[in-house]
C-alpha cells in the first residue's frame, strides 16, 4: 500500500483560503506587508517564533505549511548507486 503524502499549503494558499488581503494577514501576523510578501515569495523565511504565530493564525500545524512556492518544489528522486 502506498504511503500517503501529507497535504501542505503555501502561505499564499493559506492567506487566500481565508480570503484575507495581504494587509489583513500581515496585521494578524504582526509583520509588515513587505515581510509577508517576501515570505510568500520565498525571498525570506520566518523565524521559529514567527512560525508559531503563523500556525496559530492560519490554524494549521507546521507539517501542513510549505514555505516554498509550489513551482520551486521538485520531487525527490532516489538515484541508485552502482
N, C-alpha and C positions, 0 to 999 in steps of 0.2 A: 504494500500500500504506500502510495506517495505521501511524503510529508507535506503538510500544508504550509505555504509561505504566509507569514503574518501580514496583515494589511497595514500599510503605513500611508501616511498623508504628508504632503509637503506643508510648510507653513502657509503658503498661498492657498492651498486647498482648504486648510482648516479655517482660515480667515473668511474666505468666500463662502464656505459652507455655513458660517454663522451670519452671512450677509452683512458683515462689518466692512466699513471703509478702512483704508489703511490708517487714517487719522483716528478712527474709533478704536481699532485694535491696538495701535501704539499707545493710546491713553490708558487702556485697560492693562497693558503690559508694563506701563511705566517707563517707556522709552520714546525717543523721537521717531517721527515718520521716516526720517532718513535711516535710522538704525534698523527699523523693521524692514525697510526696503532692501537694505544690504543683507539682512538675514534671509529674506525671501528669495533673493537672487544669488545666494551662496557666495557673496563677496566677503562677508564677515560672519562669524558664528557667535551665538550667545554663550555666556559663561554658564557654569553649572547652576549658579544661583538663579540666573535668568531662565534656564531650562525649567526649573521648578515652578516659576511663575507661569511659563508657557503651558506646562502640564495642567496647572490649576485653572488657568484662564480658558483654555480650549477643552478642558475636561477629557484629556487624552493622556495615557501613560507614555513615558519616554519611548517605549518599544513601538508605539504607534506613530511616532513622528520621524519623518525623513527630512533631514536638514539640507539635503541636496535637491535641486530641481530634478524632476523626472528625466529630462533629456540628458542629464550628466551621469546618471547611474547606468553602469554597464553590468550585465550579468557576469557572474564569476564562472569561469570555465576551468575545470580541473584538467591540467595538462599531465599526461602520462610521462614519467621519466623512464628513459630507455636504459 
